[in-house]
Amino acid sequence: MEIDGIRVTRDAHTEMVAHALRGFPLEACGLLVGPPGALDVVRFAPCTNVAASAKLYTIADEELDRVAGEAIAEGLDVVGTMHSHTHTEPYPSPTDQMMALPWWVYVIVSLRRDLPSTRAFRLDGGDEVVELPVTLV
């Protein structure tokens, strides 16, 4: 798997971290919106974690469809997802890896330490985890 970086607008990053903090002690989640086929996140769409869990997240199909429809109307696409880890480092769990779509970017915001930390990954739905450097733009 080729390693490229991901570019995230500062506003989108700020919204991701704020959404993670608001969702605590449960995992928070949302969708990353950007140009189709690119590793750019121009907007973050907060979603409800319908799993209501501190250990996993689920985005309802209706929310995914709504965000995707809005993105497509703007010439954009859903390029991935963000979720928080409330008590662990920002690294994909075995569940994250098993549920992954290989064409999406996965951003994890960890709330384990005093300051939230953010990392991004490509996952192939199996054992391969490739970290993507994050650049705020």
C-alpha positions, 0 to 999 in steps of 0.5 A: 500500500502506497503511503501518502499524507492527508491534508485536513483543514484547521476548521475540520480538525478543530471540529473533530476534536470538539466533537470527540470531547463533547461525546466523551465518555462515549466514542464520538464519530463523524464523516470526512468530506473532501474531493473524490479520490483525494486525501484532502478533508475540507469538512467534518460532518459530526454524526451520532454514534448509534452504538452508544459505546465507549469501545466502538462506533456505528454511523447510521445508514441514514446519516451516511446517506444524508452527508454523502448526498450533501457532499455529492451536491457540492462536487465532493465525496465522503472520503473517510471517517473519524472516531475517538478513542476514549481511553486508548492511543490513536491507533486502530483497534482490531475491530476498527481494522476488521470493519474498514473500507480500504478506500477510506481514510480513518482519523482517530482522535485519542482522549487518553491524555490531557491533550487530544491527539490525532492520527490518520490511517488507511486500513485494508480490512485485514492486518495492514495498517498504514499511517498517513502523516496529517498536515493541517492546512 
